[in-house]
Amino acid sequence: MSLYKHILLAVDLSEESNQLIGKVRQMAENCQAELSLVHVIEPLSFAYGGDVPMDLTAIQDQLDEHAHSKMETYSKALNYPVKEKLVVSGHTETEIHRIADEQNCDLVVVGSHGRHGLALLLGSTANGVLHGAHCDVLAVRVKEQAE
Ligand code: AMP
């Protein structure tokens, strides 16, 4: 029996996400697991605390388009069958939990910077995903890259 049946890889579209690809492919291969990708777009209005006095639809659409194209790139780099490439909108950790539940994933893989000091106190996405997940969460250490 394989250890994991459906792995969900959460990608933030940064160059750092490429560091997760090799490990996830190997894990999926070893477990003969299904593999899905998710990226969460936080609505721009979240960043501005609610009402924004302008129409953000065009920008939001561009973000969506960019995310879909990056998902294709990751998918090719994985060189492994990808079941679902999901681009969803909302709060990152909440959406990753929701998708993992909906897709019956038994492992979520996220990158982790291993921050310390103030950044650690403020929390990270990896930490947020770990708390409240109904399945295993693997935090893969990534090295910060200059944007
Ligand atoms: P952070 O703590 O925000 O630097 O993110 C660490 C990891 O969380 C990334 O490597 C991704 O695995 C995941 N992550 C962060 N933001 C997102 C996002 N918007 N959508 C999906 N996964 C994300």
Backbone and ligand atoms as CSV (ligand in chain L), in Angstrom:
chain,resi,resn,atom,element,x,y,z
A,1,MET,N,N,0.851,-1.196,0.000
A,1,MET,CA,C,0.000,0.000,0.000
A,1,MET,C,C,0.887,1.246,0.000
A,2,SER,N,N,0.561,2.246,-0.813
A,2,SER,CA,C,1.446,3.411,-0.855
A,2,SER,C,C,1.168,4.366,0.298
A,3,LEU,N,N,2.222,5.074,0.656
A,3,LEU,CA,C,2.167,5.974,1.810
A,3,LEU,C,C,1.161,7.099,1.596
A,4,TYR,N,N,1.202,7.698,0.398
A,4,TYR,CA,C,0.273,8.785,0.079
A,4,TYR,C,C,-0.408,8.491,-1.251
A,5,LYS,N,N,-1.673,8.880,-1.326
A,5,LYS,CA,C,-2.441,8.598,-2.556
A,5,LYS,C,C,-2.634,9.840,-3.416
A,6,HIS,N,N,-2.727,10.992,-2.761
A,6,HIS,CA,C,-2.952,12.225,-3.529
A,6,HIS,C,C,-2.191,13.371,-2.854
A,7,ILE,N,N,-1.167,13.851,-3.541
A,7,ILE,CA,C,-0.324,14.915,-2.988
A,7,ILE,C,C,-0.753,16.254,-3.577
A,8,LEU,N,N,-0.862,17.240,-2.703
A,8,LEU,CA,C,-1.206,18.591,-3.164
A,8,LEU,C,C,0.007,19.492,-2.973
A,9,LEU,N,N,0.509,20.044,-4.075
A,9,LEU,CA,C,1.647,20.965,-3.999
A,9,LEU,C,C,1.123,22.400,-4.088
A,10,ALA,N,N,1.416,23.183,-3.038
A,10,ALA,CA,C,0.983,24.588,-3.013
A,10,ALA,C,C,2.129,25.455,-3.540
A,11,VAL,N,N,1.848,26.217,-4.584
A,11,VAL,CA,C,2.906,27.040,-5.181
A,11,VAL,C,C,2.525,28.517,-5.105
A,12,ASP,N,N,3.539,29.339,-4.790
A,12,ASP,CA,C,3.259,30.776,-4.672
A,12,ASP,C,C,3.720,31.546,-5.913
A,13,LEU,N,N,4.168,30.827,-6.937
A,13,LEU,CA,C,4.591,31.384,-8.238
A,13,LEU,C,C,5.944,32.087,-8.199
A,14,SER,N,N,6.612,32.059,-7.061
A,14,SER,CA,C,7.950,32.652,-7.001
A,14,SER,C,C,8.954,31.655,-7.572
A,15,GLU,N,N,10.177,32.135,-7.850
A,15,GLU,CA,C,11.234,31.250,-8.341
A,15,GLU,C,C,11.509,30.146,-7.313
A,16,GLU,N,N,11.256,30.477,-6.048
A,16,GLU,CA,C,11.540,29.513,-4.985
A,16,GLU,C,C,10.700,28.239,-5.112
A,17,SER,N,N,9.533,28.368,-5.718
A,17,SER,CA,C,8.665,27.184,-5.862
A,17,SER,C,C,9.335,26.111,-6.695
A,18,ASN,N,N,10.268,26.532,-7.595
A,18,ASN,CA,C,10.987,25.540,-8.414
A,18,ASN,C,C,11.777,24.580,-7.547
A,19,GLN,N,N,12.154,25.051,-6.346
A,19,GLN,CA,C,12.946,24.188,-5.459
A,19,GLN,C,C,12.118,23.023,-4.907
A,20,LEU,N,N,10.795,23.126,-5.026
A,20,LEU,CA,C,9.936,22.053,-4.496
A,20,LEU,C,C,9.718,20.944,-5.515
A,21,ILE,N,N,9.921,21.297,-6.792
A,21,ILE,CA,C,9.520,20.420,-7.896
A,21,ILE,C,C,10.179,19.027,-7.830
A,22,GLY,N,N,11.522,18.999,-7.703
A,22,GLY,CA,C,12.245,17.728,-7.742
A,22,GLY,C,C,11.807,16.774,-6.637
A,23,LYS,N,N,11.689,17.321,-5.420
A,23,LYS,CA,C,11.325,16.465,-4.280
A,23,LYS,C,C,9.914,15.919,-4.438
A,24,VAL,N,N,9.016,16.804,-4.886
A,24,VAL,CA,C,7.618,16.384,-5.016
A,24,VAL,C,C,7.483,15.307,-6.098
A,25,ARG,N,N,8.217,15.480,-7.194
A,25,ARG,CA,C,8.146,14.462,-8.257
A,25,ARG,C,C,8.578,13.103,-7.702
A,26,GLN,N,N,9.709,13.110,-6.969
A,26,GLN,CA,C,10.218,11.848,-6.420
A,26,GLN,C,C,9.231,11.217,-5.448
A,27,MET,N,N,8.620,12.059,-4.604
A,27,MET,CA,C,7.658,11.526,-3.639
A,27,MET,C,C,6.467,10.925,-4.350
A,28,ALA,N,N,5.973,11.645,-5.362
A,28,ALA,CA,C,4.808,11.162,-6.107
A,28,ALA,C,C,5.156,9.854,-6.822
A,29,GLU,N,N,6.349,9.819,-7.400
A,29,GLU,CA,C,6.766,8.597,-8.113
A,29,GLU,C,C,6.876,7.421,-7.144
A,30,ASN,N,N,7.562,7.669,-6.019
A,30,ASN,CA,C,7.762,6.586,-5.047
A,30,ASN,C,C,6.445,6.055,-4.507
A,31,CYS,N,N,5.496,6.964,-4.307
A,31,CYS,CA,C,4.202,6.553,-3.739
A,31,CYS,C,C,3.212,6.174,-4.836
A,32,GLN,N,N,3.595,6.395,-6.085
A,32,GLN,CA,C,2.654,6.222,-7.206
A,32,GLN,C,C,1.362,6.982,-6.891
A,33,ALA,N,N,1.552,8.199,-6.392
A,33,ALA,CA,C,0.407,8.996,-5.948
A,33,ALA,C,C,-0.088,9.915,-7.062
A,34,GLU,N,N,-1.341,10.340,-6.913
A,34,GLU,CA,C,-1.833,11.406,-7.777
A,34,GLU,C,C,-1.206,12.703,-7.272
A,35,LEU,N,N,-1.091,13.661,-8.192
A,35,LEU,CA,C,-0.460,14.926,-7.821
A,35,LEU,C,C,-1.291,16.083,-8.369
A,36,SER,N,N,-1.594,17.044,-7.502
A,36,SER,CA,C,-2.327,18.243,-7.942
A,36,SER,C,C,-1.575,19.483,-7.476
A,37,LEU,N,N,-1.826,20.573,-8.179
A,37,LEU,CA,C,-1.201,21.860,-7.842
A,37,LEU,C,C,-2.282,22.857,-7.449
A,38,VAL,N,N,-1.930,23.717,-6.510
A,38,VAL,CA,C,-2.857,24.808,-6.174
A,38,VAL,C,C,-2.087,26.108,-6.004
A,39,HIS,N,N,-2.671,27.171,-6.516
A,39,HIS,CA,C,-2.177,28.520,-6.226
A,39,HIS,C,C,-3.367,29.361,-5.793
A,40,VAL,N,N,-3.163,30.127,-4.738
A,40,VAL,CA,C,-4.240,30.974,-4.230
A,40,VAL,C,C,-3.940,32.432,-4.539
A,41,ILE,N,N,-4.904,33.094,-5.152
A,41,ILE,CA,C,-4.768,34.536,-5.380
A,41,ILE,C,C,-5.585,35.243,-4.306
A,42,GLU,N,N,-4.884,36.025,-3.510
A,42,GLU,CA,C,-5.614,36.772,-2.472
A,42,GLU,C,C,-6.237,37.985,-3.147
A,43,PRO,N,N,-7.549,38.203,-3.013
A,43,PRO,CA,C,-8.175,39.348,-3.666
A,43,PRO,C,C,-7.470,40.650,-3.283
A,44,LEU,N,N,-7.274,41.527,-4.269
A,44,LEU,CA,C,-6.549,42.779,-4.013
A,44,LEU,C,C,-7.221,43.588,-2.914
A,45,SER,N,N,-8.528,43.442,-2.819
A,45,SER,CA,C,-9.237,44.220,-1.792
A,45,SER,C,C,-8.791,43.811,-0.387
A,46,PHE,N,N,-8.288,42.555,-0.227
A,46,PHE,CA,C,-7.800,42.120,1.083
A,46,PHE,C,C,-6.656,43.040,1.519
A,47,ALA,N,N,-5.761,43.323,0.569
A,47,ALA,CA,C,-4.555,44.090,0.881
A,47,ALA,C,C,-4.899,45.521,1.285
A,48,TYR,N,N,-6.010,46.023,0.737
A,48,TYR,CA,C,-6.370,47.414,1.022
A,48,TYR,C,C,-7.479,47.518,2.073
A,49,GLY,N,N,-7.731,46.375,2.744
A,49,GLY,CA,C,-8.673,46.408,3.856
A,49,GLY,C,C,-10.095,46.726,3.449
A,50,GLY,N,N,-10.588,46.050,2.419
A,50,GLY,CA,C,-12.013,46.186,2.078
A,50,GLY,C,C,-12.246,46.988,0.828
A,51,ASP,N,N,-12.988,48.082,0.970
A,51,ASP,CA,C,-13.434,48.849,-0.198
A,51,ASP,C,C,-12.288,49.585,-0.876
A,52,VAL,N,N,-12.135,49.355,-2.175
A,52,VAL,CA,C,-11.145,50.084,-2.958
A,52,VAL,C,C,-11.933,50.909,-3.973
A,53,PRO,N,N,-11.672,52.207,-4.033
A,53,PRO,CA,C,-12.511,53.063,-4.890
A,53,PRO,C,C,-12.135,52.972,-6.372
A,54,MET,N,N,-11.861,51.791,-6.874
A,54,MET,CA,C,-11.621,51.618,-8.308
A,54,MET,C,C,-11.918,50.170,-8.691
A,55,ASP,N,N,-12.099,49.972,-10.010
A,55,ASP,CA,C,-12.430,48.636,-10.486
A,55,ASP,C,C,-11.145,47.823,-10.680
A,56,LEU,N,N,-11.008,46.779,-9.902
A,56,LEU,CA,C,-9.774,45.981,-9.944
A,56,LEU,C,C,-9.922,44.738,-10.813
A,57,THR,N,N,-11.053,44.616,-11.528
A,57,THR,CA,C,-11.336,43.385,-12.274
A,57,THR,C,C,-10.250,43.063,-13.280
A,58,ALA,N,N,-9.783,44.081,-14.044
A,58,ALA,CA,C,-8.792,43.830,-15.093
A,58,ALA,C,C,-7.482,43.313,-14.489
A,59,ILE,N,N,-7.059,43.916,-13.382
A,59,ILE,CA,C,-5.816,43.489,-12.734
A,59,ILE,C,C,-5.985,42.069,-12.195
A,60,GLN,N,N,-7.127,41.828,-11.593
A,60,GLN,CA,C,-7.401,40.500,-11.029
A,60,GLN,C,C,-7.382,39.448,-12.154
A,61,ASP,N,N,-7.943,39.801,-13.321
A,61,ASP,CA,C,-7.948,38.871,-14.465
A,61,ASP,C,C,-6.527,38.578,-14.931
A,62,GLN,N,N,-5.687,39.637,-14.941
A,62,GLN,CA,C,-4.286,39.447,-15.368
A,62,GLN,C,C,-3.549,38.526,-14.407
A,63,LEU,N,N,-3.800,38.698,-13.113
A,63,LEU,CA,C,-3.168,37.842,-12.107
A,63,LEU,C,C,-3.578,36.388,-12.329
A,64,ASP,N,N,-4.848,36.221,-12.666
A,64,ASP,CA,C,-5.403,34.890,-12.898
A,64,ASP,C,C,-4.730,34.230,-14.105
A,65,GLU,N,N,-4.598,35.026,-15.171
A,65,GLU,CA,C,-3.977,34.536,-16.412
A,65,GLU,C,C,-2.517,34.134,-16.146
A,66,HIS,N,N,-1.814,35.026,-15.431
A,66,HIS,CA,C,-0.403,34.773,-15.099
A,66,HIS,C,C,-0.285,33.478,-14.286
A,67,ALA,N,N,-1.181,33.309,-13.325
A,67,ALA,CA,C,-1.139,32.124,-12.458
A,67,ALA,C,C,-1.349,30.858,-13.290
A,68,HIS,N,N,-2.323,30.885,-14.205
A,68,HIS,CA,C,-2.585,29.701,-15.029
A,68,HIS,C,C,-1.365,29.362,-15.886
A,69,SER,N,N,-0.713,30.413,-16.426
A,69,SER,CA,C,0.439,30.129,-17.282
A,69,SER,C,C,1.614,29.560,-16.457
A,70,LYS,N,N,1.807,30.077,-15.240
A,70,LYS,CA,C,2.862,29.532,-14.372
A,70,LYS,C,C,2.558,28.078,-13.982
A,71,MET,N,N,1.283,27.776,-13.795
A,71,MET,CA,C,0.893,26.398,-13.443
A,71,MET,C,C,1.299,25.445,-14.558
A,72,GLU,N,N,1.142,25.884,-15.804
A,72,GLU,CA,C,1.553,25.053,-16.949
A,72,GLU,C,C,3.063,24.823,-16.898
A,73,THR,N,N,3.813,25.896,-16.578
A,73,THR,CA,C,5.275,25.777,-16.496
A,73,THR,C,C,5.686,24.767,-15.421
A,74,TYR,N,N,5.074,24.871,-14.233
A,74,TYR,CA,C,5.394,23.934,-13.150
A,74,TYR,C,C,5.045,22.505,-13.563
A,75,SER,N,N,3.896,22.407,-14.221
A,75,SER,CA,C,3.409,21.108,-14.637
A,75,SER,C,C,4.417,20.436,-15.577
A,76,LYS,N,N,4.939,21.213,-16.533
A,76,LYS,CA,C,5.936,20.675,-17.472
A,76,LYS,C,C,7.212,20.296,-16.718
A,77,ALA,N,N,7.647,21.186,-15.802
A,77,ALA,CA,C,8.881,20.932,-15.054
A,77,ALA,C,C,8.750,19.665,-14.203
A,78,LEU,N,N,7.548,19.395,-13.704
A,78,LEU,CA,C,7.340,18.214,-12.869
A,78,LEU,C,C,7.529,16.923,-13.661
A,79,ASN,N,N,7.156,16.990,-14.957
A,79,ASN,CA,C,7.303,15.818,-15.823
A,79,ASN,C,C,6.635,14.597,-15.179
A,80,TYR,N,N,5.445,14.825,-14.621
A,80,TYR,CA,C,4.664,13.801,-13.932
A,80,TYR,C,C,3.206,14.191,-14.176
A,81,PRO,N,N,2.317,13.214,-14.347
A,81,PRO,CA,C,0.919,13.582,-14.615
A,81,PRO,C,C,0.321,14.434,-13.482
A,82,VAL,N,N,-0.219,15.570,-13.846
A,82,VAL,CA,C,-0.828,16.444,-12.836
A,82,VAL,C,C,-2.351,16.339,-12.962
A,83,LYS,N,N,-2.982,15.914,-11.862
A,83,LYS,CA,C,-4.432,15.687,-11.897
A,83,LYS,C,C,-5.199,17.005,-12.013
A,84,GLU,N,N,-4.951,17.916,-11.080
A,84,GLU,CA,C,-5.665,19.198,-11.078
A,84,GLU,C,C,-4.662,20.337,-10.973
A,85,LYS,N,N,-4.893,21.395,-11.771
A,85,LYS,CA,C,-4.095,22.627,-11.633
A,85,LYS,C,C,-5.088,23.708,-11.220
A,86,LEU,N,N,-5.121,23.981,-9.937
A,86,LEU,CA,C,-6.186,24.842,-9.431
A,86,LEU,C,C,-5.668,26.235,-9.097
A,87,VAL,N,N,-6.343,27.228,-9.637
A,87,VAL,CA,C,-6.071,28.615,-9.263
A,87,VAL,C,C,-7.352,29.115,-8.608
A,88,VAL,N,N,-7.253,29.418,-7.320
A,88,VAL,CA,C,-8.458,29.815,-6.586
A,88,VAL,C,C,-8.221,31.161,-5.905
A,89,SER,N,N,-9.302,31.763,-5.504
A,89,SER,CA,C,-9.208,33.095,-4.911
A,89,SER,C,C,-9.668,33.042,-3.456
A,90,GLY,N,N,-8.951,33.734,-2.597
A,90,GLY,CA,C,-9.358,33.778,-1.190
A,90,GLY,C,C,-8.162,33.896,-0.278
A,91,HIS,N,N,-8.370,33.501,0.963
A,91,HIS,CA,C,-7.304,33.542,1.960
A,91,HIS,C,C,-6.444,32.289,1.771
A,92,THR,N,N,-5.111,32.471,1.647
A,92,THR,CA,C,-4.237,31.371,1.222
A,92,THR,C,C,-4.400,30.086,2.059
A,93,GLU,N,N,-4.203,30.200,3.354
A,93,GLU,CA,C,-4.227,28.983,4.172
A,93,GLU,C,C,-5.608,28.317,4.132
A,94,THR,N,N,-6.665,29.138,4.229
A,94,THR,CA,C,-8.028,28.594,4.226
A,94,THR,C,C,-8.305,27.844,2.933
A,95,GLU,N,N,-7.872,28.436,1.818
A,95,GLU,CA,C,-8.135,27.811,0.523
A,95,GLU,C,C,-7.335,26.526,0.347
A,96,ILE,N,N,-6.092,26.518,0.833
A,96,ILE,CA,C,-5.283,25.289,0.716
A,96,ILE,C,C,-5.952,24.167,1.531
A,97,HIS,N,N,-6.442,24.501,2.715
A,97,HIS,CA,C,-7.150,23.497,3.528
A,97,HIS,C,C,-8.400,23.009,2.801
A,98,ARG,N,N,-9.140,23.942,2.242
A,98,ARG,CA,C,-10.401,23.578,1.570
A,98,ARG,C,C,-10.135,22.651,0.391
A,99,ILE,N,N,-9.143,23.031,-0.433
A,99,ILE,CA,C,-8.844,22.226,-1.622
A,99,ILE,C,C,-8.334,20.846,-1.206
A,100,ALA,N,N,-7.470,20.797,-0.189
A,100,ALA,CA,C,-6.943,19.502,0.269
A,100,ALA,C,C,-8.097,18.592,0.707
A,101,ASP,N,N,-9.070,19.158,1.420
A,101,ASP,CA,C,-10.232,18.367,1.863
A,101,ASP,C,C,-11.064,17.928,0.659
A,102,GLU,N,N,-11.367,18.882,-0.205
A,102,GLU,CA,C,-12.247,18.590,-1.355
A,102,GLU,C,C,-11.658,17.547,-2.284
A,103,GLN,N,N,-10.331,17.615,-2.451
A,103,GLN,CA,C,-9.672,16.700,-3.395
A,103,GLN,C,C,-9.192,15.413,-2.711
A,104,ASN,N,N,-9.549,15.267,-1.435
A,104,ASN,CA,C,-9.118,14.079,-0.666
A,104,ASN,C,C,-7.606,13.895,-0.700
A,105,CYS,N,N,-6.882,14.974,-0.531
A,105,CYS,CA,C,-5.417,14.876,-0.528
A,105,CYS,C,C,-4.970,14.370,0.841
A,106,ASP,N,N,-3.941,13.546,0.857
A,106,ASP,CA,C,-3.446,13.062,2.144
A,106,ASP,C,C,-2.074,13.637,2.480
A,107,LEU,N,N,-1.555,14.485,1.594
A,107,LEU,CA,C,-0.308,15.196,1.905
A,107,LEU,C,C,-0.318,16.547,1.187
A,108,VAL,N,N,-0.025,17.604,1.940
A,108,VAL,CA,C,0.148,18.924,1.338
A,108,VAL,C,C,1.624,19.281,1.442
A,109,VAL,N,N,2.214,19.720,0.334
A,109,VAL,CA,C,3.622,20.122,0.352
A,109,VAL,C,C,3.706,21.637,0.173
A,110,VAL,N,N,4.432,22.280,1.093
A,110,VAL,CA,C,4.649,23.729,1.003
A,110,VAL,C,C,6.139,24.014,1.167
A,111,GLY,N,N,6.548,25.176,0.718
A,111,GLY,CA,C,7.920,25.608,0.944
A,111,GLY,C,C,8.022,26.272,2.307
A,112,SER,N,N,9.212,26.209,2.880
A,112,SER,CA,C,9.418,26.854,4.175
A,112,SER,C,C,10.778,27.545,4.166
A,113,HIS,N,N,10.790,28.802,4.599
A,113,HIS,CA,C,12.046,29.558,4.605
A,113,HIS,C,C,12.847,29.362,5.873
A,114,GLY,N,N,12.253,28.687,6.864
A,114,GLY,CA,C,12.952,28.528,8.135
A,114,GLY,C,C,13.333,29.882,8.709
A,115,ARG,N,N,12.359,30.807,8.677
A,115,ARG,CA,C,12.647,32.163,9.172
A,115,ARG,C,C,12.858,32.139,10.675
A,116,HIS,N,N,13.456,33.234,11.159
A,116,HIS,CA,C,13.602,33.369,12.603
A,116,HIS,C,C,13.358,34.825,12.946
A,117,GLY,N,N,13.408,35.107,14.243
A,117,GLY,CA,C,13.217,36.493,14.671
A,117,GLY,C,C,11.784,36.959,14.421
A,118,LEU,N,N,11.657,38.205,13.989
A,118,LEU,CA,C,10.339,38.826,13.828
A,118,LEU,C,C,9.484,38.081,12.804
A,119,ALA,N,N,10.128,37.666,11.716
A,119,ALA,CA,C,9.381,36.964,10.671
A,119,ALA,C,C,8.754,35.687,11.213
A,120,LEU,N,N,9.469,35.034,12.147
A,120,LEU,CA,C,8.940,33.804,12.728
A,120,LEU,C,C,7.732,34.134,13.602
A,121,LEU,N,N,7.846,35.233,14.361
A,121,LEU,CA,C,6.737,35.634,15.230
A,121,LEU,C,C,5.495,35.962,14.407
A,122,LEU,N,N,5.711,36.587,13.256
A,122,LEU,CA,C,4.572,36.972,12.427
A,122,LEU,C,C,3.944,35.761,11.744
A,123,GLY,N,N,4.691,34.672,11.693
A,123,GLY,CA,C,4.137,33.452,11.109
A,123,GLY,C,C,4.405,33.350,9.628
A,124,SER,N,N,4.249,32.134,9.109
A,124,SER,CA,C,4.509,31.889,7.704
A,124,SER,C,C,3.326,31.116,7.141
A,125,THR,N,N,3.309,31.050,5.825
A,125,THR,CA,C,2.233,30.287,5.197
A,125,THR,C,C,2.349,28.812,5.601
A,126,ALA,N,N,3.606,28.301,5.619
A,126,ALA,CA,C,3.805,26.890,5.976
A,126,ALA,C,C,3.196,26.604,7.356
A,127,ASN,N,N,3.450,27.515,8.290
A,127,ASN,CA,C,2.917,27.356,9.640
A,127,ASN,C,C,1.382,27.391,9.629
A,128,GLY,N,N,0.855,28.346,8.867
A,128,GLY,CA,C,-0.605,28.491,8.772
A,128,GLY,C,C,-1.248,27.265,8.155
A,129,VAL,N,N,-0.573,26.667,7.173
A,129,VAL,CA,C,-1.134,25.475,6.511
A,129,VAL,C,C,-1.104,24.293,7.480
A,130,LEU,N,N,-0.019,24.195,8.235
A,130,LEU,CA,C,0.120,23.091,9.188
A,130,LEU,C,C,-1.009,23.106,10.211
A,131,HIS,N,N,-1.304,24.311,10.735
A,131,HIS,CA,C,-2.354,24.419,11.740
A,131,HIS,C,C,-3.709,24.381,11.054
A,132,GLY,N,N,-4.477,23.377,11.368
A,132,GLY,CA,C,-5.821,23.294,10.789
A,132,GLY,C,C,-5.898,22.340,9.616
A,133,ALA,N,N,-4.770,21.767,9.198
A,133,ALA,CA,C,-4.830,20.801,8.101
A,133,ALA,C,C,-5.361,19.470,8.628
A,134,HIS,N,N,-6.141,18.788,7.786
A,134,HIS,CA,C,-6.685,17.478,8.189
A,134,HIS,C,C,-5.827,16.327,7.662
A,135,CYS,N,N,-4.697,16.673,7.074
A,135,CYS,CA,C,-3.822,15.618,6.547
A,135,CYS,C,C,-2.375,16.004,6.866
A,136,ASP,N,N,-1.439,15.179,6.439
A,136,ASP,CA,C,-0.033,15.494,6.688
A,136,ASP,C,C,0.389,16.723,5.878
A,137,VAL,N,N,1.350,17.453,6.435
A,137,VAL,CA,C,1.897,18.622,5.741
A,137,VAL,C,C,3.414,18.482,5.735
A,138,LEU,N,N,3.982,18.590,4.550
A,138,LEU,CA,C,5.444,18.529,4.444
A,138,LEU,C,C,5.962,19.920,4.090
A,139,ALA,N,N,6.801,20.466,4.975
A,139,ALA,CA,C,7.402,21.776,4.707
A,139,ALA,C,C,8.809,21.543,4.173
A,140,VAL,N,N,9.014,21.865,2.914
A,140,VAL,CA,C,10.318,21.666,2.280
A,140,VAL,C,C,11.114,22.959,2.398
A,141,ARG,N,N,12.288,22.876,2.992
A,141,ARG,CA,C,13.112,24.057,3.198
A,141,ARG,C,C,13.546,24.651,1.856
A,142,VAL,N,N,13.249,25.931,1.650
A,142,VAL,CA,C,13.683,26.600,0.414
A,142,VAL,C,C,14.668,27.712,0.765
A,143,LYS,N,N,15.571,27.975,-0.188
A,143,LYS,CA,C,16.519,29.069,0.023
A,143,LYS,C,C,15.925,30.315,-0.591
A,144,GLU,N,N,16.019,31.438,0.152
A,144,GLU,CA,C,15.507,32.703,-0.394
A,144,GLU,C,C,16.274,33.062,-1.628
A,145,GLN,N,N,15.555,33.532,-2.648
A,145,GLN,CA,C,16.220,33.964,-3.881
A,145,GLN,C,C,15.890,35.420,-4.107
A,146,ALA,N,N,16.879,36.160,-4.636
A,146,ALA,CA,C,16.610,37.564,-4.953
A,146,ALA,C,C,15.610,37.599,-6.090
A,147,GLU,N,N,14.552,38.438,-5.989
A,147,GLU,CA,C,13.514,38.519,-7.034
A,147,GLU,C,C,14.071,39.179,-8.278
L,1,AMP,P1,P,5.613,32.044,2.583
L,1,AMP,O1,O,5.604,31.598,3.995
L,1,AMP,O2,O,4.495,32.971,2.231
L,1,AMP,O3,O,6.934,32.511,2.138
L,1,AMP,O4,O,5.268,30.766,1.665
L,1,AMP,C1,C,5.873,29.525,1.860
L,1,AMP,C2,C,5.151,28.490,1.016
L,1,AMP,O5,O,3.746,28.588,1.174
L,1,AMP,C3,C,5.370,28.592,-0.493
L,1,AMP,O6,O,6.575,27.965,-0.897
L,1,AMP,C4,C,4.154,27.830,-1.007
L,1,AMP,O7,O,4.339,26.428,-0.878
L,1,AMP,C5,C,3.067,28.270,-0.024
L,1,AMP,N1,N,2.341,29.474,-0.505
L,1,AMP,C6,C,2.571,30.766,-0.179
L,1,AMP,N2,N,1.714,31.583,-0.813
L,1,AMP,C7,C,0.923,30.774,-1.567
L,1,AMP,C8,C,-0.158,31.013,-2.465
L,1,AMP,N3,N,-0.623,32.239,-2.694
L,1,AMP,N4,N,-0.743,29.955,-3.053
L,1,AMP,C9,C,-0.304,28.691,-2.814
L,1,AMP,N5,N,0.710,28.411,-1.983
L,1,AMP,C10,C,1.324,29.421,-1.365
